[in-house]
Amino acid sequence: MDLELPNTYSNGLLYAGFNQDQGCFACATTTGYRIYNCDPLKEKQRQDFENVGGGEKPLYSPNEVVIWDDLNKTTPINLKFKDPVLAVRLRRDRIVVVLETMIKVYTFTHKPQQIHVFETCPNPKGLCVLCPNSNNSLLAFPSRKTGHVQLVDLANTERPALTISAHEANVSCIALNLQGTRLATASEKGTLIRVFDTIQGQKIAELRRGANQASIYCINFNNTSTCLCVSSDHGTVHIFSLDDPKLNKQSSLANATFLPKYFSSNWSFCKFTVPNGPPCICAFGSDTNSVIVICADGYYYKFIFNGKGECTREISAQFLEMTDDRS
């Protein structure tokens, strides 16, 4: 979750994102970075700098990627580009750099070597997802054709890339499950979430977030890929069932064949409102029936839900005000 400058909440937050298994989240601020455990909430680490690589007066150029070695407190890797860097994705053996119309892949070594270049359509959001599974090197990103997503196996680039026709409009959000077997997408319209198999590219599910256009901030699978959570600029988080579609809500007119497809849509079985409606990201907690929400205003929430669609807010905390000895 990149925040537009200037930050309207005046809390110094520039970015927030979950790690690969969603057990932690990291924040970039105007003074450095912080890492938190998700559930239970606890600050695990922080590092402050005189200047950082973001904000209104960054230490480094937006055209640079700088890797910080926290053990030695050094910056051993520095990559420079002609164009602004929009996103960076890492795994133990690869550095993936996202530019507006291309993605470059490097070895994660002391002297990184460029090994792949993939062209994309204009990608101002820097959309790109790298599978977190050590046994799956799948990379997903917008292809050159509008509304399409390309899947590439970085461990076997001789294997033909899989291109999925996901939406008619521009893709605005993409997510892979933990195993790399499922891909979820949303378009700029933000009304539908589609889920695809990453082997054949077949559509597995089509889920309706709502009827009105929305900007999707985040999509995440749970660890077993049985549920999906989605946050948007409507100030809501939706939870969908993937393994039991009957759990999702449908119109009473869903079986009427003479009505538009809208009436047969699968709607979320649970929806809740985030207090004050700030930009936010969401992920499933350590409990199978919980969702963690991290907000641009510095708030952390834990919500508990059940199969009936009932939801309660269990925890609310201002995480930016925590210290490493407070929980």
Salt bridges, closest charged atoms under 4 A:
ASP39 OD2 - LYS302 NZ 3.06
GLU43 OE2 - ARG46 NE 2.81
ASP70 OD1 - LYS73 NZ 3.20
ASP93 OD1 - ARG91 NE 3.06
GLU119 OE1 - ARG144 NH1 3.26
ASP153 OD2 - ARG159 NH1 3.80
ASP197 OD1 - ARG182 NH1 3.69
GLU206 OE1 - ARG194 NE 2.72
GLU206 OE1 - LYS203 NZ 3.16
GLU206 OE2 - LYS261 NZ 3.51
ASP233 OD1 - HIS234 NE2 3.99
ASP287 OD2 - LYS302 NZ 2.86
GLU314 OE1 - LYS302 NZ 3.41
